[in-house]
Amino acid sequence: MNIYLSAVIHIKENSMMDAIELLKKLVIETRKEKGCIQYDLFEDHRNKGVFFIHENWESAEDLHSHQVSDHMMKFRDGISPLLENPNIVYVGNKLF
């Protein structure tokens, strides 16, 4: 059963360019991972500094491997000082 995830990321206004670079690297590396079906980054046009990632994974094991990957750990370390608020992550199963 596929796992779907949406992460909402709030970036400080003066940290946007640095955050976008980190997010871009994360997306590029994650799309190479086993079990990654979708990993797309979006910017909210109505709320400056709000980004969201929509993910689709083949299995919970693939998602777990992603969450503990080297590039994810580096991303977390790099993005932490740029965050306006803690990330919000939703994980679920597709209903229809």
Biopython code that builds the backbone (N, CA, C, O; Angstrom):
import numpy as np
from Bio.PDB.StructureBuilder import StructureBuilder

atoms = [
    (1, "MET", "N", (0.833, -1.172, 0.000)),
    (1, "MET", "CA", (0.000, 0.000, 0.000)),
    (1, "MET", "C", (0.889, 1.251, 0.000)),
    (1, "MET", "O", (1.811, 1.365, 0.808)),
    (2, "ASN", "N", (0.606, 2.178, -0.906)),
    (2, "ASN", "CA", (1.386, 3.402, -0.989)),
    (2, "ASN", "C", (1.148, 4.287, 0.230)),
    (2, "ASN", "O", (0.067, 4.289, 0.818)),
    (3, "ILE", "N", (2.176, 5.031, 0.592)),
    (3, "ILE", "CA", (2.116, 5.984, 1.690)),
    (3, "ILE", "C", (2.187, 7.387, 1.097)),
    (3, "ILE", "O", (3.061, 7.673, 0.278)),
    (4, "TYR", "N", (1.274, 8.257, 1.506)),
    (4, "TYR", "CA", (1.230, 9.633, 1.033)),
    (4, "TYR", "C", (1.595, 10.559, 2.185)),
    (4, "TYR", "O", (1.179, 10.344, 3.323)),
    (5, "LEU", "N", (2.368, 11.580, 1.883)),
    (5, "LEU", "CA", (2.820, 12.495, 2.907)),
    (5, "LEU", "C", (2.797, 13.914, 2.355)),
    (5, "LEU", "O", (3.155, 14.147, 1.200)),
    (6, "SER", "N", (2.379, 14.848, 3.177)),
    (6, "SER", "CA", (2.477, 16.268, 2.848)),
    (6, "SER", "C", (3.164, 16.963, 4.005)),
    (6, "SER", "O", (2.766, 16.806, 5.159)),
    (7, "ALA", "N", (4.194, 17.730, 3.696)),
    (7, "ALA", "CA", (4.937, 18.483, 4.702)),
    (7, "ALA", "C", (4.784, 19.963, 4.399)),
    (7, "ALA", "O", (4.943, 20.390, 3.255)),
    (8, "VAL", "N", (4.474, 20.748, 5.432)),
    (8, "VAL", "CA", (4.333, 22.193, 5.299)),
    (8, "VAL", "C", (5.510, 22.835, 6.027)),
    (8, "VAL", "O", (5.773, 22.541, 7.193)),
    (9, "ILE", "N", (6.217, 23.721, 5.313)),
    (9, "ILE", "CA", (7.452, 24.314, 5.822)),
    (9, "ILE", "C", (7.314, 25.829, 5.801)),
    (9, "ILE", "O", (7.031, 26.413, 4.755)),
    (10, "HIS", "N", (7.512, 26.467, 6.949)),
    (10, "HIS", "CA", (7.424, 27.929, 7.082)),
    (10, "HIS", "C", (8.829, 28.492, 7.251)),
    (10, "HIS", "O", (9.504, 28.200, 8.238)),
    (11, "ILE", "N", (9.270, 29.300, 6.288)),
    (11, "ILE", "CA", (10.627, 29.842, 6.259)),
    (11, "ILE", "C", (10.618, 31.317, 6.657)),
    (11, "ILE", "O", (9.714, 32.069, 6.293)),
    (12, "LYS", "N", (11.636, 31.708, 7.407)),
    (12, "LYS", "CA", (11.802, 33.120, 7.762)),
    (12, "LYS", "C", (11.978, 33.939, 6.487)),
    (12, "LYS", "O", (12.613, 33.490, 5.532)),
    (13, "GLU", "N", (11.416, 35.133, 6.480)),
    (13, "GLU", "CA", (11.411, 35.956, 5.275)),
    (13, "GLU", "C", (12.810, 36.245, 4.740)),
    (13, "GLU", "O", (13.011, 36.254, 3.526)),
    (14, "ASN", "N", (13.773, 36.479, 5.612)),
    (14, "ASN", "CA", (15.133, 36.804, 5.149)),
    (14, "ASN", "C", (15.969, 35.563, 4.830)),
    (14, "ASN", "O", (17.162, 35.683, 4.550)),
    (15, "SER", "N", (15.367, 34.386, 4.868)),
    (15, "SER", "CA", (16.105, 33.136, 4.619)),
    (15, "SER", "C", (15.600, 32.381, 3.401)),
    (15, "SER", "O", (15.969, 31.226, 3.189)),
    (16, "MET", "N", (14.763, 33.020, 2.602)),
    (16, "MET", "CA", (14.090, 32.336, 1.490)),
    (16, "MET", "C", (15.065, 31.712, 0.484)),
    (16, "MET", "O", (14.908, 30.545, 0.125)),
    (17, "MET", "N", (16.054, 32.461, 0.030)),
    (17, "MET", "CA", (16.949, 31.948, -1.017)),
    (17, "MET", "C", (17.753, 30.749, -0.519)),
    (17, "MET", "O", (17.907, 29.761, -1.237)),
    (18, "ASP", "N", (18.264, 30.834, 0.706)),
    (18, "ASP", "CA", (19.009, 29.704, 1.276)),
    (18, "ASP", "C", (18.105, 28.479, 1.414)),
    (18, "ASP", "O", (18.519, 27.355, 1.128)),
    (19, "ALA", "N", (16.873, 28.707, 1.854)),
    (19, "ALA", "CA", (15.936, 27.595, 2.029)),
    (19, "ALA", "C", (15.607, 26.937, 0.693)),
    (19, "ALA", "O", (15.553, 25.711, 0.600)),
    (20, "ILE", "N", (15.390, 27.739, -0.330)),
    (20, "ILE", "CA", (15.061, 27.186, -1.648)),
    (20, "ILE", "C", (16.203, 26.316, -2.165)),
    (20, "ILE", "O", (15.956, 25.265, -2.755)),
    (21, "GLU", "N", (17.435, 26.736, -1.955)),
    (21, "GLU", "CA", (18.586, 25.916, -2.381)),
    (21, "GLU", "C", (18.603, 24.580, -1.640)),
    (21, "GLU", "O", (18.817, 23.533, -2.251)),
    (22, "LEU", "N", (18.379, 24.614, -0.331)),
    (22, "LEU", "CA", (18.349, 23.374, 0.454)),
    (22, "LEU", "C", (17.198, 22.471, 0.009)),
    (22, "LEU", "O", (17.373, 21.260, -0.124)),
    (23, "LEU", "N", (16.039, 23.052, -0.219)),
    (23, "LEU", "CA", (14.876, 22.284, -0.661)),
    (23, "LEU", "C", (15.110, 21.664, -2.031)),
    (23, "LEU", "O", (14.748, 20.511, -2.265)),
    (24, "LYS", "N", (15.713, 22.424, -2.932)),
    (24, "LYS", "CA", (15.989, 21.906, -4.275)),
    (24, "LYS", "C", (16.924, 20.691, -4.208)),
    (24, "LYS", "O", (16.693, 19.690, -4.886)),
    (25, "LYS", "N", (17.974, 20.784, -3.392)),
    (25, "LYS", "CA", (18.902, 19.653, -3.240)),
    (25, "LYS", "C", (18.182, 18.443, -2.659)),
    (25, "LYS", "O", (18.406, 17.310, -3.087)),
    (26, "LEU", "N", (17.312, 18.695, -1.675)),
    (26, "LEU", "CA", (16.562, 17.600, -1.063)),
    (26, "LEU", "C", (15.695, 16.888, -2.097)),
    (26, "LEU", "O", (15.676, 15.658, -2.152)),
    (27, "VAL", "N", (14.983, 17.650, -2.909)),
    (27, "VAL", "CA", (14.101, 17.063, -3.917)),
    (27, "VAL", "C", (14.908, 16.233, -4.922)),
    (27, "VAL", "O", (14.535, 15.104, -5.242)),
    (28, "ILE", "N", (16.000, 16.789, -5.409)),
    (28, "ILE", "CA", (16.816, 16.088, -6.409)),
    (28, "ILE", "C", (17.326, 14.754, -5.861)),
    (28, "ILE", "O", (17.248, 13.733, -6.545)),
    (29, "GLU", "N", (17.849, 14.759, -4.630)),
    (29, "GLU", "CA", (18.390, 13.531, -4.040)),
    (29, "GLU", "C", (17.283, 12.532, -3.700)),
    (29, "GLU", "O", (17.450, 11.328, -3.894)),
    (30, "THR", "N", (16.173, 13.022, -3.203)),
    (30, "THR", "CA", (15.088, 12.131, -2.786)),
    (30, "THR", "C", (14.466, 11.419, -3.972)),
    (30, "THR", "O", (14.114, 10.244, -3.868)),
    (31, "ARG", "N", (14.324, 12.098, -5.089)),
    (31, "ARG", "CA", (13.723, 11.472, -6.270)),
    (31, "ARG", "C", (14.527, 10.277, -6.777)),
    (31, "ARG", "O", (14.005, 9.468, -7.544)),
    (32, "LYS", "N", (15.783, 10.152, -6.362)),
    (32, "LYS", "CA", (16.634, 9.027, -6.766)),
    (32, "LYS", "C", (16.431, 7.805, -5.864)),
    (32, "LYS", "O", (16.910, 6.715, -6.176)),
    (33, "GLU", "N", (15.727, 7.987, -4.756)),
    (33, "GLU", "CA", (15.612, 6.930, -3.760)),
    (33, "GLU", "C", (14.684, 5.796, -4.194)),
    (33, "GLU", "O", (13.725, 5.995, -4.940)),
    (34, "LYS", "N", (15.005, 4.611, -3.702)),
    (34, "LYS", "CA", (14.160, 3.435, -3.932)),
    (34, "LYS", "C", (12.783, 3.697, -3.320)),
    (34, "LYS", "O", (12.680, 4.137, -2.175)),
    (35, "GLY", "N", (11.739, 3.427, -4.082)),
    (35, "GLY", "CA", (10.383, 3.524, -3.577)),
    (35, "GLY", "C", (9.759, 4.901, -3.660)),
    (35, "GLY", "O", (8.598, 5.072, -3.291)),
    (36, "CYS", "N", (10.508, 5.893, -4.140)),
    (36, "CYS", "CA", (9.963, 7.242, -4.265)),
    (36, "CYS", "C", (9.170, 7.328, -5.570)),
    (36, "CYS", "O", (9.743, 7.234, -6.656)),
    (37, "ILE", "N", (7.869, 7.504, -5.461)),
    (37, "ILE", "CA", (6.996, 7.623, -6.623)),
    (37, "ILE", "C", (6.821, 9.097, -6.992)),
    (37, "ILE", "O", (6.827, 9.461, -8.168)),
    (38, "GLN", "N", (6.665, 9.942, -5.962)),
    (38, "GLN", "CA", (6.468, 11.378, -6.184)),
    (38, "GLN", "C", (7.129, 12.141, -5.049)),
    (38, "GLN", "O", (7.033, 11.742, -3.888)),
    (39, "TYR", "N", (7.798, 13.232, -5.379)),
    (39, "TYR", "CA", (8.392, 14.117, -4.378)),
    (39, "TYR", "C", (8.452, 15.491, -5.018)),
    (39, "TYR", "O", (9.421, 15.821, -5.702)),
    (40, "ASP", "N", (7.415, 16.295, -4.796)),
    (40, "ASP", "CA", (7.275, 17.583, -5.466)),
    (40, "ASP", "C", (7.219, 18.711, -4.454)),
    (40, "ASP", "O", (6.568, 18.599, -3.415)),
    (41, "LEU", "N", (7.907, 19.798, -4.769)),
    (41, "LEU", "CA", (7.964, 20.987, -3.926)),
    (41, "LEU", "C", (7.079, 22.080, -4.513)),
    (41, "LEU", "O", (7.112, 22.341, -5.716)),
    (42, "PHE", "N", (6.289, 22.714, -3.652)),
    (42, "PHE", "CA", (5.401, 23.802, -4.057)),
    (42, "PHE", "C", (5.635, 25.011, -3.163)),
    (42, "PHE", "O", (6.053, 24.878, -2.013)),
    (43, "GLU", "N", (5.361, 26.188, -3.707)),
    (43, "GLU", "CA", (5.403, 27.422, -2.930)),
    (43, "GLU", "C", (3.992, 27.988, -2.869)),
    (43, "GLU", "O", (3.304, 28.067, -3.887)),
    (44, "ASP", "N", (3.564, 28.380, -1.679)),
    (44, "ASP", "CA", (2.239, 28.957, -1.499)),
    (44, "ASP", "C", (2.268, 30.405, -2.002)),
    (44, "ASP", "O", (3.027, 31.225, -1.486)),
    (45, "HIS", "N", (1.456, 30.714, -2.989)),
    (45, "HIS", "CA", (1.440, 32.058, -3.573)),
    (45, "HIS", "C", (0.717, 33.068, -2.695)),
    (45, "HIS", "O", (0.897, 34.274, -2.864)),
    (46, "ARG", "N", (-0.091, 32.595, -1.767)),
    (46, "ARG", "CA", (-0.844, 33.512, -0.908)),
    (46, "ARG", "C", (-0.147, 33.785, 0.420)),
    (46, "ARG", "O", (-0.464, 34.758, 1.104)),
    (47, "ASN", "N", (0.799, 32.928, 0.784)),
    (47, "ASN", "CA", (1.484, 33.059, 2.066)),
    (47, "ASN", "C", (2.994, 32.997, 1.848)),
    (47, "ASN", "O", (3.562, 31.924, 1.648)),
    (48, "LYS", "N", (3.626, 34.153, 1.890)),
    (48, "LYS", "CA", (5.073, 34.236, 1.643)),
    (48, "LYS", "C", (5.842, 33.400, 2.671)),
    (48, "LYS", "O", (5.582, 33.465, 3.872)),
    (49, "GLY", "N", (6.779, 32.626, 2.169)),
    (49, "GLY", "CA", (7.613, 31.814, 3.041)),
    (49, "GLY", "C", (7.037, 30.458, 3.389)),
    (49, "GLY", "O", (7.615, 29.720, 4.187)),
    (50, "VAL", "N", (5.894, 30.122, 2.794)),
    (50, "VAL", "CA", (5.284, 28.814, 3.064)),
    (50, "VAL", "C", (5.500, 27.916, 1.844)),
    (50, "VAL", "O", (5.128, 28.259, 0.722)),
    (51, "PHE", "N", (6.106, 26.767, 2.097)),
    (51, "PHE", "CA", (6.369, 25.770, 1.063)),
    (51, "PHE", "C", (5.728, 24.469, 1.507)),
    (51, "PHE", "O", (5.528, 24.239, 2.699)),
    (52, "PHE", "N", (5.409, 23.618, 0.540)),
    (52, "PHE", "CA", (4.918, 22.302, 0.903)),
    (52, "PHE", "C", (5.438, 21.270, -0.073)),
    (52, "PHE", "O", (5.640, 21.536, -1.258)),
    (53, "ILE", "N", (5.648, 20.081, 0.471)),
    (53, "ILE", "CA", (6.154, 18.948, -0.302)),
    (53, "ILE", "C", (5.077, 17.870, -0.283)),
    (53, "ILE", "O", (4.579, 17.495, 0.779)),
    (54, "HIS", "N", (4.722, 17.377, -1.466)),
    (54, "HIS", "CA", (3.815, 16.236, -1.575)),
    (54, "HIS", "C", (4.651, 15.021, -1.953)),
    (54, "HIS", "O", (5.423, 15.052, -2.912)),
    (55, "GLU", "N", (4.484, 13.956, -1.185)),
    (55, "GLU", "CA", (5.283, 12.743, -1.376)),
    (55, "GLU", "C", (4.367, 11.541, -1.565)),
    (55, "GLU", "O", (3.255, 11.493, -1.039)),
    (56, "ASN", "N", (4.865, 10.574, -2.329)),
    (56, "ASN", "CA", (4.187, 9.299, -2.502)),
    (56, "ASN", "C", (5.275, 8.234, -2.490)),
    (56, "ASN", "O", (6.207, 8.268, -3.293)),
    (57, "TRP", "N", (5.140, 7.286, -1.561)),
    (57, "TRP", "CA", (6.132, 6.221, -1.389)),
    (57, "TRP", "C", (5.479, 4.861, -1.591)),
    (57, "TRP", "O", (4.309, 4.661, -1.263)),
    (58, "GLU", "N", (6.255, 3.933, -2.136)),
    (58, "GLU", "CA", (5.737, 2.583, -2.370)),
    (58, "GLU", "C", (5.408, 1.854, -1.078)),
    (58, "GLU", "O", (4.478, 1.049, -1.042)),
    (59, "SER", "N", (6.165, 2.128, -0.008)),
    (59, "SER", "CA", (5.937, 1.404, 1.249)),
    (59, "SER", "C", (6.406, 2.245, 2.438)),
    (59, "SER", "O", (7.137, 3.224, 2.286)),
    (60, "ALA", "N", (5.961, 1.830, 3.617)),
    (60, "ALA", "CA", (6.405, 2.482, 4.852)),
    (60, "ALA", "C", (7.910, 2.304, 5.039)),
    (60, "ALA", "O", (8.577, 3.183, 5.586)),
    (61, "GLU", "N", (8.440, 1.181, 4.590)),
    (61, "GLU", "CA", (9.879, 0.935, 4.708)),
    (61, "GLU", "C", (10.676, 1.926, 3.851)),
    (61, "GLU", "O", (11.715, 2.433, 4.272)),
    (62, "ASP", "N", (10.170, 2.189, 2.643)),
    (62, "ASP", "CA", (10.850, 3.160, 1.769)),
    (62, "ASP", "C", (10.808, 4.559, 2.386)),
    (62, "ASP", "O", (11.795, 5.292, 2.329)),
    (63, "LEU", "N", (9.685, 4.924, 2.965)),
    (63, "LEU", "CA", (9.577, 6.225, 3.622)),
    (63, "LEU", "C", (10.531, 6.304, 4.798)),
    (63, "LEU", "O", (11.193, 7.323, 4.993)),
    (64, "HIS", "N", (10.609, 5.246, 5.578)),
    (64, "HIS", "CA", (11.529, 5.236, 6.723)),
    (64, "HIS", "C", (12.980, 5.396, 6.255)),
    (64, "HIS", "O", (13.743, 6.162, 6.845)),
    (65, "SER", "N", (13.354, 4.682, 5.206)),
    (65, "SER", "CA", (14.715, 4.800, 4.674)),
    (65, "SER", "C", (15.010, 6.235, 4.267)),
    (65, "SER", "O", (16.112, 6.736, 4.487)),
    (66, "HIS", "N", (14.023, 6.893, 3.673)),
    (66, "HIS", "CA", (14.178, 8.305, 3.294)),
    (66, "HIS", "C", (14.388, 9.173, 4.530)),
    (66, "HIS", "O", (15.263, 10.038, 4.543)),
    (67, "GLN", "N", (13.591, 8.943, 5.560)),
    (67, "GLN", "CA", (13.637, 9.785, 6.754)),
    (67, "GLN", "C", (14.968, 9.703, 7.492)),
    (67, "GLN", "O", (15.333, 10.641, 8.201)),
    (68, "VAL", "N", (15.692, 8.611, 7.341)),
    (68, "VAL", "CA", (16.981, 8.450, 8.019)),
    (68, "VAL", "C", (18.169, 8.550, 7.052)),
    (68, "VAL", "O", (19.306, 8.268, 7.431)),
    (69, "SER", "N", (17.900, 8.953, 5.803)),
    (69, "SER", "CA", (18.973, 9.057, 4.798)),
    (69, "SER", "C", (19.922, 10.206, 5.131)),
    (69, "SER", "O", (19.549, 11.156, 5.819)),
    (70, "ASP", "N", (21.146, 10.106, 4.635)),
    (70, "ASP", "CA", (22.149, 11.149, 4.869)),
    (70, "ASP", "C", (21.679, 12.504, 4.361)),
    (70, "ASP", "O", (21.833, 13.511, 5.052)),
    (71, "HIS", "N", (21.103, 12.540, 3.154)),
    (71, "HIS", "CA", (20.707, 13.840, 2.606)),
    (71, "HIS", "C", (19.543, 14.448, 3.383)),
    (71, "HIS", "O", (19.428, 15.672, 3.453)),
    (72, "MET", "N", (18.673, 13.616, 3.971)),
    (72, "MET", "CA", (17.584, 14.151, 4.795)),
    (72, "MET", "C", (18.135, 14.702, 6.110)),
    (72, "MET", "O", (17.677, 15.741, 6.588)),
    (73, "MET", "N", (19.101, 14.022, 6.688)),
    (73, "MET", "CA", (19.717, 14.503, 7.931)),
    (73, "MET", "C", (20.424, 15.845, 7.684)),
    (73, "MET", "O", (20.321, 16.764, 8.497)),
    (74, "LYS", "N", (21.137, 15.949, 6.566)),
    (74, "LYS", "CA", (21.822, 17.209, 6.231)),
    (74, "LYS", "C", (20.798, 18.321, 5.997)),
    (74, "LYS", "O", (21.009, 19.463, 6.407)),
    (75, "PHE", "N", (19.691, 17.981, 5.337)),
    (75, "PHE", "CA", (18.635, 18.963, 5.106)),
    (75, "PHE", "C", (18.073, 19.467, 6.433)),
    (75, "PHE", "O", (17.930, 20.674, 6.630)),
    (76, "ARG", "N", (17.761, 18.559, 7.331)),
    (76, "ARG", "CA", (17.199, 18.959, 8.631)),
    (76, "ARG", "C", (18.147, 19.902, 9.380)),
    (76, "ARG", "O", (17.719, 20.908, 9.944)),
    (77, "ASP", "N", (19.435, 19.563, 9.375)),
    (77, "ASP", "CA", (20.416, 20.426, 10.050)),
    (77, "ASP", "C", (20.479, 21.807, 9.415)),
    (77, "ASP", "O", (20.555, 22.818, 10.114)),
    (78, "GLY", "N", (20.448, 21.845, 8.083)),
    (78, "GLY", "CA", (20.560, 23.107, 7.368)),
    (78, "GLY", "C", (19.321, 23.968, 7.443)),
    (78, "GLY", "O", (19.422, 25.194, 7.490)),
    (79, "ILE", "N", (18.150, 23.350, 7.455)),
    (79, "ILE", "CA", (16.905, 24.113, 7.396)),
    (79, "ILE", "C", (16.480, 24.619, 8.775)),
    (79, "ILE", "O", (15.778, 25.625, 8.869)),
    (80, "SER", "N", (16.888, 23.948, 9.826)),
    (80, "SER", "CA", (16.435, 24.303, 11.182)),
    (80, "SER", "C", (16.571, 25.787, 11.521)),
    (80, "SER", "O", (15.605, 26.382, 11.998)),
    (81, "PRO", "N", (17.737, 26.412, 11.293)),
    (81, "PRO", "CA", (17.852, 27.829, 11.646)),
    (81, "PRO", "C", (17.044, 28.766, 10.737)),
    (81, "PRO", "O", (16.891, 29.947, 11.047)),
    (82, "LEU", "N", (16.534, 28.248, 9.629)),
    (82, "LEU", "CA", (15.793, 29.071, 8.668)),
    (82, "LEU", "C", (14.284, 29.025, 8.895)),
    (82, "LEU", "O", (13.537, 29.767, 8.256)),
    (83, "LEU", "N", (13.832, 28.161, 9.800)),
    (83, "LEU", "CA", (12.406, 27.948, 10.004)),
    (83, "LEU", "C", (11.758, 29.054, 10.836)),
    (83, "LEU", "O", (12.284, 29.474, 11.867)),
    (84, "GLU", "N", (10.614, 29.504, 10.360)),
    (84, "GLU", "CA", (9.791, 30.457, 11.112)),
    (84, "GLU", "C", (8.985, 29.716, 12.189)),
    (84, "GLU", "O", (8.830, 30.196, 13.312)),
    (85, "ASN", "N", (8.479, 28.539, 11.818)),
    (85, "ASN", "CA", (7.695, 27.671, 12.708)),
    (85, "ASN", "C", (8.133, 26.230, 12.468)),
    (85, "ASN", "O", (8.718, 25.932, 11.427)),
    (86, "PRO", "N", (7.860, 25.332, 13.415)),
    (86, "PRO", "CA", (8.177, 23.923, 13.166)),
    (86, "PRO", "C", (7.398, 23.389, 11.959)),
    (86, "PRO", "O", (6.285, 23.832, 11.674)),
    (87, "ASN", "N", (8.006, 22.434, 11.261)),
    (87, "ASN", "CA", (7.327, 21.797, 10.129)),
    (87, "ASN", "C", (6.088, 21.051, 10.600)),
    (87, "ASN", "O", (6.033, 20.547, 11.721)),
    (88, "ILE", "N", (5.098, 20.993, 9.721)),
    (88, "ILE", "CA", (3.896, 20.196, 9.967)),
    (88, "ILE", "C", (3.895, 19.091, 8.917)),
    (88, "ILE", "O", (4.024, 19.361, 7.723)),
    (89, "VAL", "N", (3.749, 17.850, 9.366)),
    (89, "VAL", "CA", (3.785, 16.716, 8.442)),
    (89, "VAL", "C", (2.517, 15.890, 8.615)),
    (89, "VAL", "O", (2.136, 15.530, 9.729)),
    (90, "TYR", "N", (1.872, 15.599, 7.486)),
    (90, "TYR", "CA", (0.672, 14.763, 7.458)),
    (90, "TYR", "C", (1.012, 13.497, 6.694)),
    (90, "TYR", "O", (1.566, 13.566, 5.597)),
    (91, "VAL", "N", (0.687, 12.339, 7.261)),
    (91, "VAL", "CA", (0.935, 11.044, 6.606)),
    (91, "VAL", "C", (-0.384, 10.298, 6.530)),
    (91, "VAL", "O", (-1.113, 10.208, 7.518)),
    (92, "GLY", "N", (-0.689, 9.759, 5.345)),
    (92, "GLY", "CA", (-1.958, 9.057, 5.229)),
    (92, "GLY", "C", (-1.988, 8.073, 4.088)),
    (92, "GLY", "O", (-1.000, 7.858, 3.386)),
    (93, "ASN", "N", (-3.152, 7.483, 3.926)),
    (93, "ASN", "CA", (-3.423, 6.540, 2.848)),
    (93, "ASN", "C", (-4.477, 7.157, 1.935)),
    (93, "ASN", "O", (-5.370, 7.868, 2.395)),
    (94, "LYS", "N", (-4.368, 6.881, 0.655)),
    (94, "LYS", "CA", (-5.325, 7.404, -0.313)),
    (94, "LYS", "C", (-6.682, 6.711, -0.121)),
    (94, "LYS", "O", (-6.762, 5.484, -0.069)),
    (95, "LEU", "N", (-7.731, 7.508, -0.020)),
    (95, "LEU", "CA", (-9.065, 6.939, 0.184)),
    (95, "LEU", "C", (-9.755, 6.630, -1.138)),
    (95, "LEU", "O", (-10.366, 5.571, -1.279)),
    (96, "PHE", "N", (-9.667, 7.536, -2.110)),
    (96, "PHE", "CA", (-10.276, 7.301, -3.430)),
    (96, "PHE", "C", (-9.699, 8.257, -4.422)),
    (96, "PHE", "O", (-10.074, 8.231, -5.594)),
]
sb = StructureBuilder()
sb.init_structure("model")
sb.init_model(0)
sb.init_chain("A")
sb.init_seg("    ")
for serial, (resi, resn, name, xyz) in enumerate(atoms, 1):
    if name == "N":
        sb.init_residue(resn, " ", resi, " ")
    sb.init_atom(name, np.array(xyz, "f"), 0.0, 1.0, " ", f" {name:<3s}", serial, name[0])
structure = sb.get_structure()
